[in-house]
Amino acid sequence: MVVRSAYFLGSFFSVMLVIAGCAHHPQSRYEAWVDPAGKPVANRFTSIQAALNAAPSASITPYKIHIVAGDYYEKLNITKPNIHLIGENARTTRIYYDVYAGKSYAEGKTWGTPGSATVTIHAADVQLHQLTIENSFDFLRNDALANDDAKRIAHSQAVALFLDAGSDRVLVRDSILLGYQDTLFVNSGRSWFDKSIIAGNVDFIFGKGNALFTDSEIHTLERGKPNDPYGYLVAPSTQIADEFGLTFIDCKLTRAELVPDNSVPLGRPWHPTTQFVDGRYADPNAIGKAVFINTWMDSHITHDGWYSMNGTAKDGTKIPFLPGDARFFEFNSIGPGAAINNKRRQLSDAEAKNYTREKILGDWQAE
């Protein structure tokens, strides 16, 4: 697969070293094991889906499923609380699928962006450790086609991990999320991504959920052909009533070798087209929030930092939503892509103190 081979042969920062060294989970006791080469006896399964099917429907304690190293071509929906999926190592334990938004699954029906996800979570207190989760749709080949090419797929969004309604207190640690457009869709609840890598190129972290990223690498991948802008890191659709959106603390923003300097904005404001009583149009209450704190930025990040994004007006026309009207901020950015100017708003020292793990995650006492 082009995504995986190009990515893993690259040069990465300390996060990859941390992940590569994590070949075990601190808790050694498991309730189930997944091993395609093993015999399906009690609590041992040849697929992840079979292990999920056998898990209790409403456990109040963690149900830990150990997944041996290997490639698992599975499309998973986690609907039960307290499921913990624990791989042997993020570089050797891979869950992948290749659905994209425009692909049909029945007469006149397509998957859509949410349905394209390799792993979807609908439940609370789910944890993912030491795994690669990948959407392996060949985005690059499609992206390389001319916009008017009849073979070009119009809806190429392909999600790796989707946090859907019902998800909350989701922890992803020592893991790798791979895709291109729309890799990580955080659309509900609270989630924490720690010591992980998220890779993609177009809006590859997006949604309205409250997601915290710590000590992680946000890696921009190449495109099939030149684009201006080349890509976008985040596209939050945070509701105005919510204090926190996408928060990055002590992270690194890195790039593949072919990604140009000054070509990738930090993000843009997404106002999802939503059905209201008086019509279907861009949600005016989706005042996206994204904050980068103590983050190292490579020189692919644009000098202006942020970008606009079009949405649908009530009359069906397209209107621009400007980054200055969203809640986009930085604090103590460093590296060649860091800058302070009137388009890259900064938190004050006092404001930055509000962005602690305890305040962002609230009563969720995650470890």
Secondary structure in CASP SS format (residue, H / E / C, confidence):
PFRMAT SS
TARGET T0000
AUTHOR 0000-0000-0000
METHOD secondary structure of the structure
MODEL  1
M C 1.00
V H 1.00
V H 1.00
R H 1.00
S H 1.00
A H 1.00
Y H 1.00
F H 1.00
L C 1.00
G C 1.00
S C 1.00
F C 1.00
F C 1.00
S H 1.00
V H 1.00
M H 1.00
L H 1.00
V H 1.00
I H 1.00
A H 1.00
G C 1.00
C C 1.00
A C 1.00
H C 1.00
H C 1.00
P C 1.00
Q C 1.00
S C 1.00
R C 1.00
Y C 1.00
E C 1.00
A E 1.00
W E 1.00
V E 1.00
D C 1.00
P C 1.00
A C 1.00
G C 1.00
K C 1.00
P C 1.00
V C 1.00
A C 1.00
N C 1.00
R E 1.00
F E 1.00
T C 1.00
S C 1.00
I H 1.00
Q H 1.00
A H 1.00
A H 1.00
L H 1.00
N H 1.00
A H 1.00
A C 1.00
P C 1.00
S C 1.00
A C 1.00
S C 1.00
I C 1.00
T C 1.00
P C 1.00
Y E 1.00
K E 1.00
I E 1.00
H E 1.00
I E 1.00
V C 1.00
A C 1.00
G E 1.00
D E 1.00
Y E 1.00
Y E 1.00
E C 1.00
K C 1.00
L E 1.00
N E 1.00
I E 1.00
T C 1.00
K C 1.00
P C 1.00
N C 1.00
I E 1.00
H E 1.00
L E 1.00
I E 1.00
G E 1.00
E C 1.00
N C 1.00
A C 1.00
R C 1.00
T C 1.00
T E 1.00
R E 1.00
I E 1.00
Y E 1.00
Y E 1.00
D C 1.00
V C 1.00
Y C 1.00
A C 1.00
G C 1.00
K C 1.00
S E 1.00
Y E 1.00
A E 1.00
E C 1.00
G C 1.00
K E 1.00
T E 1.00
W C 1.00
G H 1.00
T H 1.00
P H 1.00
G H 1.00
S C 1.00
A C 1.00
T C 1.00
V E 1.00
T E 1.00
I E 1.00
H C 1.00
A C 1.00
A E 1.00
D C 1.00
V C 1.00
Q E 1.00
L E 1.00
H E 1.00
Q C 1.00
L C 1.00
T E 1.00
I E 1.00
E E 1.00
N E 1.00
S C 1.00
F C 1.00
D C 1.00
F H 1.00
L H 1.00
R H 1.00
N H 1.00
D H 1.00
A C 1.00
L C 1.00
A C 1.00
N C 1.00
D C 1.00
D C 1.00
A C 1.00
K C 1.00
R C 1.00
I C 1.00
A C 1.00
H C 1.00
S C 1.00
Q C 1.00
A C 1.00
V C 1.00
A C 1.00
L E 1.00
F E 1.00
L E 1.00
D C 1.00
A C 1.00
G C 1.00
S C 1.00
D E 1.00
R C 1.00
V E 1.00
L E 1.00
V E 1.00
R E 1.00
D C 1.00
S C 1.00
I E 1.00
L E 1.00
L E 1.00
G C 1.00
Y C 1.00
Q E 1.00
D C 1.00
T C 1.00
L E 1.00
F E 1.00
V E 1.00
N C 1.00
S C 1.00
G C 1.00
R E 1.00
S E 1.00
W E 1.00
F E 1.00
D E 1.00
K C 1.00
S C 1.00
I E 1.00
I E 1.00
A E 1.00
G E 1.00
N C 1.00
V E 1.00
D E 1.00
F E 1.00
I E 1.00
F E 1.00
G E 1.00
K C 1.00
G C 1.00
N E 1.00
A E 1.00
L E 1.00
F E 1.00
T E 1.00
D C 1.00
S C 1.00
E E 1.00
I E 1.00
H E 1.00
T E 1.00
L C 1.00
E C 1.00
R C 1.00
G C 1.00
K C 1.00
P C 1.00
N C 1.00
D C 1.00
P C 1.00
Y C 1.00
G C 1.00
Y E 1.00
L E 1.00
V E 1.00
A E 1.00
P E 1.00
S C 1.00
T C 1.00
Q E 1.00
I C 1.00
A C 1.00
D C 1.00
E C 1.00
F C 1.00
G C 1.00
L E 1.00
T E 1.00
F E 1.00
I E 1.00
D C 1.00
C C 1.00
K E 1.00
L E 1.00
T E 1.00
R E 1.00
A C 1.00
E C 1.00
L C 1.00
V C 1.00
P C 1.00
D C 1.00
N C 1.00
S C 1.00
V E 1.00
P C 1.00
L C 1.00
G E 1.00
R C 1.00
P C 1.00
W C 1.00
H C 1.00
P C 1.00
T E 1.00
T E 1.00
Q E 1.00
F E 1.00
V C 1.00
D C 1.00
G E 1.00
R E 1.00
Y E 1.00
A E 1.00
D C 1.00
P C 1.00
N C 1.00
A E 1.00
I C 1.00
G C 1.00
K E 1.00
A E 1.00
V E 1.00
F E 1.00
I E 1.00
N C 1.00
T C 1.00
W E 1.00
M E 1.00
D C 1.00
S C 1.00
H C 1.00
I E 1.00
T C 1.00
H C 1.00
D C 1.00
G C 1.00
W E 1.00
Y C 1.00
S C 1.00
M E 1.00
N E 1.00
G E 1.00
T E 1.00
A C 1.00
K C 1.00
D C 1.00
G C 1.00
T C 1.00
K E 1.00
I E 1.00
P E 1.00
F E 1.00
L C 1.00
P H 1.00
G H 1.00
D H 1.00
A C 1.00
R E 1.00
F E 1.00
F E 1.00
E E 1.00
F E 1.00
N C 1.00
S C 1.00
I E 1.00
G C 1.00
P C 1.00
G C 1.00
A C 1.00
A C 1.00
I C 1.00
N E 1.00
N C 1.00
K C 1.00
R E 1.00
R C 1.00
Q E 1.00
L C 1.00
S C 1.00
D H 1.00
A H 1.00
E H 1.00
A H 1.00
K C 1.00
N C 1.00
Y C 1.00
T C 1.00
R H 1.00
E H 1.00
K H 1.00
I H 1.00
L H 1.00
G C 1.00
D C 1.00
W C 1.00
Q C 1.00
A C 1.00
E C 1.00
END
